[in-house]
Amino acid sequence: MPKLQIGFDESYILEVTTNSISIKAVTVYGARHAFETLLQLIRISSNKFVISQLPIKISDAPRFKWRGLMVDPSRNPLSPLMFKRIIDTLASVKANVLHIHLSDAQTFVFESKKYPLLHQKGMYDESFVLTQSFLRELAQYGANRGVIVYGEIDTPAHTASWNLGYPGVVANCWDYIVSTSMRYGENVLSLNPANPNTFPIIDALMKELSDTFGTDYVHVGGDEVWTSGWSKSKEYSDIQKFMKSKGLNSLTELEGYFNKYAQEQVIHNGKHPVVWEEVFKKGNDDKNTIIQVWDDIRLLQQVVNSGYKAIFSAGFYLDKQMPLCNSYDSSTCVNTHSMWVWTNRDMYDNDPVKSLSSSEKENVLGGEGCSWGESTDEQNFFDRVFQRYSAIAERLWSKESVVDKESHEVRANYLRCLDVRRDIMKGTGPLYHSFCQLPKEKKN
């Protein structure tokens, strides 16, 4: 099977008549999408499986090349089996990218063979460490289902867990955080550039990520860097000496140095770096880098006009009650739904590229729904994520002109029932009132 790359042909033609089913596709991935569509056409009637309104001919292809989901096992762990179920569910809704956020301030999930204390000391329980052998297996599992799997090690912020294994690699501004009662202060701790282990660890991790997943993309983070954390740290005098040695005149330039360094390591390993939007906002000069717009949806146009490829996640945060409510514009909080059942419609309506020109749209690869893991684990992950993710999946697949919220909700409820029957979406509640006929359990 050829290596999966963004932009592979996923088109198909499905024809169903009263006596035949025909599937035509250029690739096995297109054929797989056709089978998923065929399954969704089947209904249960009088205990029989039927397809109505024949003959049917569907000629279909995705609107966006990149249709993904980011999951965060670094806040609350997820077992290896969960990741395979996630891939199965993504394939059922024709999504094609799984982005795994492998480290954060709380834990370090990724197995590093070069610096093993990162995961040995930085994880709640070693049974939840995602080993390189498992991640290689998972990448192949995804490829067999048309899903590209890639990893993220966030730098230079969101790195407090690194310090558990290698003390000193994170700048220590805990005294300031505690004295000011800073909320979620551990998230703002950033790497210490003056520590001799810091950059060798970054080198090793970018190489290990590149080799482990085997895909073309490595996410290096770059979000939410609180530069004052360096100036408030106990190591600030050493950090100033480091800055002087590199010709850096401000903490913002130090942040840019970290961002550029991580990207260069990824490019050196023959991969494309992916970063959060802050890297673009702070100044970035490498057009090989893909920018993930997550907060300010208005930034998307600036990114693509600057010559970057972009993926958008703004409005697609699955951990949010009101996904389109943004801090930069209070009016966005007025015109959105507050009831959980209706926020699905907000995601369905969220089309960040509709105001872009044709040439600007060329640089938008697609989007990702994001599920940050502060309040999700194995017990509620599928209910929190996949109850609404089908709206994102359809927005990323269907043509811009295809907008039918009511139809989507009916089909999403049926798809959820179908996937529960297939033991894929087990644990996902209905989007709204419906009846899901499940197979009767066999009595012993």
N, C-alpha and C positions, 0 to 999 in steps of 0.2 A: 504494500500500500504506500503511495507517495506521501512525502512529508506534507502535513497540513500547513498552509499559509493563508493569511488574510487575503480574501479575494478569490478563493477557489470557487469553482462553478457549483452552485447549489440549486440550479433551476431544474424543473421537472414538468412533465405533462402526464396527467392522470386522466384516464377515460374509463368510465364504468357504464356498462349497458346491462340489459336484463340477462345476458348470458356470457359476459366476458369482462375482464379487468385488464387494462393495458397501462404500463408505466414506461415512460421514455425519459432518460436522463443521461447527461454527459458523464457524470461521475456517480460513484456509489453513494456519495453524500446526498446528491439530488434525489436518487432513488429512495434513500432512507426517509427523506422529507415526504416523499410521495406516500410511503407506507404509513407515516404518522397521520397524514391527511386522510388516508383511507380509513384508518381506525376511527378518526373523529367523525366520519360520515355514518358510521354504523350506530344504529339505535336498537334498543330492546323493545319489542312489541309482542305481547302475549307469550312471553318467555322465549321469543325467537329473536335472532339478530337480523336486522333488515337495513337496507339502504333504499331510501325513497327518492322520488322526483327524478327517476332515470329517463333518458340517459344523462350523464354528467361528464363534462369535460373541463378540467382545471389546468390552466397553463400558468405556472407560478415561479417566482424568483424573488429573492430578498431585495429590499430597497437599500439597506446598509450592509457593508461588508463585516462590520464589527458589532456583534449583538451579545453582550456579555452580562455577567453577574460577578460582583466582588463579594467574597465572604471573608470574615474576620475571626479565625480561631484563636487569635492571640489575646482576646479578652476573656472568652469562655471557650474551652476546648471542644473540638468536634472529633469524633473517632474516624479512622480510615474508611469504615463502611459508609459513614454519612456522606463522605465526598463522592463515593461512587453513586449513591442515590441521587445526590445533587446533579451529577453529570447526566444520569438517566432522565431526570426531570427536565433539565435544560434541553436535551435532545428532543424531548417530547413536544416542547414549545418552539422548536427550531432555532434555539439560541446556539451560538457557536464559540463562546469564549468563557472560560472560568478563570478569574483572577483571585489568587489566594494571598491575603495579607498575612505574612508569615511572622511578623514581629511587631511589637509595640512596647509601650512603657511598662505594661503589666507582665508580659511573658515573651519568651523567644521560642517559637514553635519549630523552626527549621533546624534539622540536624546539620551542624557544621563539623566536618571531619578535621579541618585545619584548626579550628578553635572550638573544641567540643564543650568547654565550660559554658559557652553561650547558652546551649540548650540544657546541659546537665544542671546548671545552677539557675537558669532563667525560666524554667517551666514548672508549673504546679506539680505535675506528675509525668515521669518519663514515658509512661504508656501512651501519652497523647502527643509525644514528639513525632513530627512527620519526617520519617527517615528519607534519605535520598533514594534508597531502593524502592520504597513505597511510592514516592513522588514520580519516579521514572515509570513505574507500573501504572500510576494514575494518568500520567500524560498519554501513555499508549491506550489506556482504557478510554480516555476522552477522544483520542484520534480515531479510534474505531467507530465512534459515534458522531464524528464530525465536530467535536468540541476541542478547541485549542486551550491547553492549560498552561498558565504562566504564573510566576511568583513575584512577590514584592518584599523587599527588605527596606523599611522606611529609614531614611537618613536626612539630615543629621539630628532632627528632633524625634520624639517618640521612641527614644532609645534607652530609657532608664534601666530596662531589664539587662542590657549588656553589662552594666556595672556589677551585677551580681556575680558574674563569672570572671570578669577582668576589671577589678577595681581601678578607678582612675580614668577609664576611657570616656566617662561621662562627667561633664562639668558639674561640680557640686554647689548648687545654690539652694540647698534644702533649708538653710537657716532663714533665707529671705522668704521662701515659700511658706514655711511654718509661721513666721512672724506676721505675715500678711493674710494668713488663712486662705491662701489661694485655692480656688476650687479646681479639682482635678490637676493639681500642680505637677504631679509626676509626668504628665503628658508634655510639659514644656521643657523638660530637661533635654539638653542637646549634647552631642559628642564633644569631647575635649580635644581640640586640634593639637595641643601641646604634648599630649601623652604619646609616647613612642609606639604604642600598640594600635592606635586608632586607625591610621590609614592602611597599615598592613591587613587589619581585619576587614576593612572595606574591600580591599583588593581581593582577598580570599573569598569573601561572600559573593561578590559579583561573579567571580569565576565559577564558584560552586553552583550558583543559581543558573548560570548559562549552561553549564554542563549537565545539570540534573534534569531540567525540563526539556531541553533540546528544541525548544521553540524559538522563534525569532525575537522574542520580547522579554525584557527584564524591567520591572518597575522599581525605581529607586526612591520613591516617595517625594520628599522635599516640602511637605506641607507643614503649616502651623509652627514655623520656627520663631521662637520668642528670643530675639537677639539680646534682650536685657538679661536673660539667663546667664549669658557669658560674663557680662559686666558685673553681675551680682554674685558671681561664683568665687570660691576660695582660690581658684586657679587663674584669676583674671590677669595677674601680673605676668604669668607664664604665657597666657594666651596673647597678651599684647606683644611679647617678644616674638612669638610665632608670626603674628601678623606683620610685624616690622620686617622679619626675615623674608616674607613673601611679597612685600610691597603692598600690603592691604591697608587701606586708610580708614576703614569703618567696619563695624560689625555686620552691616549689610553686605559689604564686599566679602567678609569671611563666610557668610551664608552662601554667597554665590560661588566661592571657592569650593566649598563642600559639594554643592550641586554639580559643578562642572567636573570635579574629580570623579564622582560616582558615575556620571554619564560617560566619561572618557574610558573608564574601566569596562563598562558594558560594550562600548563601541570597539574597544581593543579585542574583546572576545567575540566580535562578529555579530553582535545583536543590536536591536533598536532599543534605546532607553525610553521608558514611559515615566512621566512625572506628573505630580499634581500641579494645579494652576499657579500656585505661588511661585514656582520656579520661573514661569513666564513673566509674571508680574514684577519680579525682582530683577529681571534682565537675564536673557539666555541667548547664546549665539549659535547653538548647534541645531541645524534644521533637521538632523536625523532623529531628533527627540520628538516623541509624541506627547502632546499636552492633554491631560485629563481635566476638563472643566467641571468642577464639582459644586462650587458655591455661587458664583456670580454668572448667571446664564448669559448676561450681556457681553461677557468676556470672549465668548466663542467667536464672534465676528472678528475681533481684534487678533485673536490667535491665528485664524486661517488667513487673514489678510497680511499677516507677518510672514507667511510662507511655511507655517507648521501644519502637520497633520494633527487632527484633534479627535478626541472621543469625549462625549458629554455625559455627565451624571447629574448635573443640576436638575432638581425636580424628581430624581429617581432614587431618593434615599429611602430605603425600605424600613429603616428604623424610626422614621419620622411619622408622627401622627398627621401632620399637615405638610406634605412633601414640597409644596410650592411656596410655602411661607418663608421668605428670605429676609435676613436682617437689613439688607441694603435698600429695601423698598417695602415699607409697612403696608402699602396697598395690596401687596400680594397675599397678605394674611386675611384680607377682607373677602376676596372673591373666590376663596377655596372652601372646600367642605371640611367640617370638623369631625363629622361622624366617620368612623373607620371604614364602614361599608362603602361610603361614597368617595373616599380618597383615591380609590381605584380609578375613578373617572378623571381625577386631576392628572394622574400619571398617563392615562390614555390620551388626554388632550395635550400633553406636554410635547410639543414639536419645536425644539429650539432652532431648527434650520429653516423654518417656513418663511422667515423674513430675509434670508440670505439670497444672494444672486447665484446663478448657475455655476459661475466660476468659483465662488466661495464654497459652495456645497461640495465641490470636488475634493476639497481638503478635509472634509468631515468623514472620518472612517465609520463612525457609528456611535454607540453609547453603551454604558454599563449601568445596571441597577446596582446599588451598593447596600450591603447589609452589615453595618457595624455591630459588633458582638457584645456590647456592654450588657444587654438584657436578653440575649438569646443563647441557648445551648441546645443540646440534643433533644430536650423535652419540648421545646416550642419553636425550633428553627423553621420547620416546614410550614407551620401555621403562620408565623410572622412574615416569612419571605414569599412563599409561593401562592398564598392567597391573592396577592396583588401583582406578582411578577408577570403574569400572563399579559397584563395591560402594557407593560414595558416591552415585552417580547413582540406583541402585535404592532406596537408603534414603530419598532425598529425593523420589522419585516415588511409590513404592508405599504403600499403606495401612499403618498402624501394625501391623495384625494379620498382614500378609504378611511372614513371616520363614521363609526356607527357604535356608539357606546352601549346602547341597549342590546344590540345583537352580540356585541362582545361579551357582555355580562352573562347572557344565556349560554353562549359557547364556552366561556371560561368555567362556568359551573359544571357543564357537562364534561369538559376536559378534566377538571379536578376529580369528578366521579370516575371517569375512565382510568385515570392514573392511580387512583386509590385501588380500583379493581385489579390493576396490574401490579400492585404493591410498590409503586414508585412514589406517589405523593402521599403516602400514609402519614397521618398526623396533620394534614392540611384541612382546615375547616371550610365549609361552603362560603362563597362570596355573599350569598343572600339566600332567602328561603327556597328550598328545592327538595327533591326526593332522589336519593342515590341508592339504587338497587344493588346491593352487594351479594356476592355468592354466599349461599348458606353454608355454614360450617358443618363439616361432616361429623356425625356422632360416632364415637368409638363403639 
